[in-house]
Amino acid sequence: MPVADGAHPKCKVLVLGAGNFGSCLADHLGDSEHEVFLWSRSAELVAKFNETHRNPECLQDHVFPETIKAIGPELPSADVIKNMDVLLFAIPTEGVRATLTDLRPRLDEEQLPLLIFVNKGIEIATRSLTLEIIADTCGIKIATVATFISGPSFAKEIVRRQPTSVSVASLSESHAEKASRVFHQPWFRCYTGGDPVGIELAGALKNVYAIATGVSDGLGFENNTRAMLITRCLSEMTRIGAAYGASPLTFLSLAGVGDLFLTCSSPTSRNYTVGYRLGKGEKLEDIIRTLGSVAEGVTTTKALRKVIDELGVDAPIATAVYGILYEGKDLQGTVRGLMSLPPLRELDLPAQAGGPVKRLMQKLGLSA
């Protein structure tokens, strides 16, 4: 497809992670006339991809552009990284800290590639967002220029060039704009912002709420219930985000309500599927074993429960999902409990907000 006028000059891009999302973004970038390297820990995947231009583990029917070369399984060397313009991290959140720790000695701060992160989740042990993980492993300078992309973007639709739009955010406006220029095409629009924490929280929380809507549909509830639930999930995630210190407006963005609506209303969503199958009576361990791919909402729910408790914020839907996944709570009883709550004010942001973000900004030397 033709490259958009005013697009970023041709870049060398290293995509770390050859799963669904990493592969589809590599495909998009390769079709945008960038030179793309797709890293995988699987030597078999690397060999098969370079031989057939197909990914044997995901998007198996798709033929990838010849502008993409698979590399691995060893982590790319300092010399390889030095020649890259962009590093795109598309690995599960639980693996980000270890990967960055291994990668840090190979990064030259004086010739730093553009670092873009597309993972969605909260680290369980530390309850850290990726921005804080970057600060811990790579230092303040790298964290303040890291860029995050999130939004309603199913991999299978991206490789079919279905019109897609995403949010792009960084603490550095110039780096958000650079990332936008790398990705922006007529079939893939980018909108920039300055609230990476909000984008991260929205991307993580929507996976938890997709499990809730899947349960609802699996139990046989219909359109009224789904619309009610998605709307109340948006209210709840905005309340959590505001208590954390994110901008409430971020949750009205593509990364917020856009991704929430997509993930909560499509049977192709992995997290929705987990909830739907729970609603149909399957056991969680059986669902996870047979799902065939990662549903980050399951692990994020565990970390989110601790965040909710620390913030002291009211989040009955997320708490209910935790009860179903980790405390064996009865589904019908959980629904009755939620519907039996007393009348509430519809829109209600916390009076005290911002503790975690204030601490993070202090760590980054950006506090007011």
Residue pairs with C-beta under 8 A, 6 or more apart in sequence:
1 31
1 161
1 185
1 186
1 187
2 186
3 32
3 33
3 185
4 184
4 185
4 186
6 181
7 32
7 181
7 184
7 185
8 178
8 181
8 182
8 184
10 33
10 34
10 35
11 29
11 34
11 35
11 85
11 86
11 182
12 34
12 35
12 37
12 83
12 84
12 85
12 86
13 26
13 29
13 34
13 35
13 36
13 37
13 84
13 85
13 86
13 87
13 88
13 182
14 36
14 37
14 39
14 76
14 80
14 81
14 84
14 86
14 87
14 88
14 113
15 22
15 23
15 25
15 26
15 29
15 36
15 37
15 38
15 39
15 88
15 90
16 22
16 39
16 87
16 88
16 89
16 90
16 91
16 99
17 39
17 40
17 89
17 90
17 91
18 26
18 38
18 39
18 40
18 42
18 45
18 49
18 55
18 57
18 58
18 70
18 72
19 57
19 58
19 90
19 91
19 293
19 294
20 58
20 59
20 155
20 293
21 90
21 118
21 153
21 155
22 38
22 88
22 90
22 91
22 118
23 38
23 55
23 58
23 59
23 64
23 155
24 59
24 155
24 156
24 158
24 159
25 88
25 90
25 118
25 158
25 183
26 36
26 38
26 64
26 68
26 88
27 59
27 62
27 64
27 65
27 68
27 158
27 159
28 158
28 159
28 183
28 185
28 188
29 36
29 88
29 182
29 183
30 36
30 64
30 65
30 67
30 68
31 65
31 67
31 161
32 183
32 185
33 67
34 67
34 86
34 182
35 67
36 65
36 67
36 68
36 69
37 68
37 69
37 70
37 71
37 76
37 80
37 84
38 49
38 68
38 69
38 70
38 71
39 70
39 71
39 72
39 75
39 76
40 46
40 49
40 70
40 71
40 72
40 73
41 72
41 73
42 57
42 72
42 73
43 72
43 73
44 56
45 55
45 56
45 57
45 70
45 72
46 70
46 71
46 72
46 73
47 70
48 54
48 55
48 56
49 55
49 56
49 64
49 68
49 70
50 69
50 70
53 63
53 64
53 65
53 66
53 68
54 60
54 62
54 63
54 64
55 62
55 64
58 155
58 293
59 155
59 156
59 159
62 159
71 80
75 99
75 102
75 103
75 106
76 106
77 106
78 105
78 106
78 108
81 87
81 103
81 106
81 107
81 113
82 108
82 111
84 113
85 113
85 114
86 113
86 114
86 115
86 116
86 179
86 182
87 113
87 114
87 115
87 116
88 116
88 118
89 96
89 99
89 115
89 116
89 117
89 118
89 119
90 118
90 119
91 99
91 119
92 119
92 121
92 294
92 296
93 119
93 120
93 121
93 122
93 123
93 130
93 204
93 296
93 300
94 121
94 123
94 124
94 299
96 117
96 119
96 123
96 130
96 133
97 123
97 133
97 136
97 137
100 133
100 134
100 137
100 138
101 137
104 137
104 138
107 138
107 142
109 139
109 141
109 142
112 142
112 145
114 147
114 175
114 178
114 179
114 182
115 134
115 142
115 145
115 146
115 147
116 146
116 147
116 148
116 149
116 179
116 182
117 130
117 134
117 146
117 147
117 148
117 149
118 148
118 149
118 150
119 130
119 296
120 150
120 200
120 203
120 204
120 206
120 207
120 296
120 300
121 203
121 204
121 207
121 296
121 299
121 300
121 303
122 128
122 129
122 204
122 300
122 303
122 304
122 307
123 129
123 133
123 303
124 299
124 302
124 303
126 132
126 133
127 303
127 306
127 307
127 310
128 136
129 197
129 200
129 201
129 204
130 146
130 148
130 200
131 143
131 146
131 148
131 196
131 197
131 200
131 360
132 143
132 360
132 363
134 142
134 143
134 146
135 143
135 360
135 363
135 364
140 363
140 364
140 365
143 171
143 364
144 171
144 172
144 364
144 366
145 170
145 171
145 172
145 175
146 170
146 171
146 175
146 196
147 168
147 169
147 170
147 172
147 175
147 176
147 178
147 179
147 196
148 168
148 169
148 170
148 196
148 199
148 200
149 166
149 167
149 168
149 179
149 183
149 190
150 166
150 167
150 199
150 200
150 202
150 203
150 254
150 255
150 259
151 164
151 165
151 166
151 167
151 253
151 254
151 255
151 258
151 259
152 164
152 165
152 166
152 254
152 258
152 259
152 261
152 262
152 263
153 164
153 166
153 259
153 262
154 262
154 266
154 268
154 269
156 268
157 164
158 164
158 188
161 187
162 187
163 187
163 189
164 187
164 188
164 189
165 188
165 189
165 190
165 191
165 254
165 258
166 183
166 188
166 189
166 190
166 191
166 254
166 255
167 190
167 191
167 192
167 193
167 199
167 250
167 253
167 254
167 255
167 256
167 258
168 176
168 179
168 180
168 183
168 190
168 191
168 192
168 193
169 176
169 192
169 193
169 194
169 195
169 196
169 198
169 199
169 255
170 176
170 179
170 194
170 196
171 194
171 196
171 364
171 366
173 192
173 194
176 192
176 193
176 194
177 192
179 190
180 190
180 191
180 192
183 190
184 190
191 253
191 254
193 199
193 250
193 253
195 246
195 247
195 250
197 244
197 245
197 246
197 357
197 360
198 241
198 246
198 247
198 250
198 251
198 253
198 255
198 256
199 250
199 253
199 255
201 237
201 240
201 241
201 244
201 246
202 237
202 241
202 250
202 251
202 253
202 255
202 256
202 259
202 260
203 255
203 259
204 296
204 300
204 304
205 237
205 240
205 241
205 300
205 304
205 318
206 233
206 237
206 256
206 259
206 260
206 263
206 264
207 263
207 271
207 295
207 296
207 297
207 300
208 271
208 297
208 300
208 301
208 304
208 318
208 321
209 229
209 230
209 233
209 236
209 237
209 260
209 263
209 264
209 317
209 318
209 321
210 260
210 263
210 264
210 269
210 271
210 272
210 275
210 297
211 271
211 272
211 274
211 275
211 278
211 295
211 297
211 298
211 301
211 321
211 324
211 325
212 229
212 233
212 264
212 275
212 317
212 318
212 320
212 321
213 226
213 229
213 230
213 233
213 264
213 265
213 272
213 275
214 264
214 269
214 271
214 272
214 273
214 274
214 275
214 276
214 277
214 278
214 279
215 275
215 276
215 278
215 279
215 321
215 324
215 331
216 225
216 226
216 229
216 275
216 279
216 335
217 226
217 272
217 275
217 276
217 279
218 275
218 276
218 277
218 278
218 279
218 280
219 279
219 331
219 332
219 335
220 279
226 264
226 265
229 264
229 317
230 260
230 261
230 264
230 265
232 317
233 260
233 264
233 317
234 251
234 256
234 257
234 260
235 346
235 347
236 315
236 316
236 317
236 318
237 251
237 256
237 260
238 248
238 251
238 256
238 349
239 313
239 314
239 315
239 348
239 349
239 350
240 304
240 307
240 308
240 311
240 313
240 315
240 318
241 247
241 248
241 250
241 251
242 248
242 349
242 350
242 353
243 311
243 312
243 313
243 350
243 352
243 353
243 354
243 355
244 307
244 311
244 353
244 354
244 355
244 356
244 357
245 353
245 354
245 355
245 356
245 357
245 358
245 360
246 357
248 349
250 256
251 257
262 269
263 269
263 271
263 272
264 272
265 272
266 272
267 273
267 276
270 291
270 293
270 294
270 295
270 297
271 295
271 296
271 297
271 298
273 287
273 291
273 295
274 284
274 287
274 288
274 291
274 295
274 297
274 298
277 287
278 284
278 287
278 324
278 331
279 331
284 298
284 325
288 295
288 298
298 325
301 318
301 321
301 322
301 325
301 326
302 322
302 325
302 326
304 318
304 322
305 318
305 319
305 322
305 326
307 356
308 315
308 318
308 319
311 350
311 355
311 356
313 350
316 338
316 341
317 338
320 329
320 334
320 337
320 338
323 329
323 334
324 331
324 334
358 367
361 367
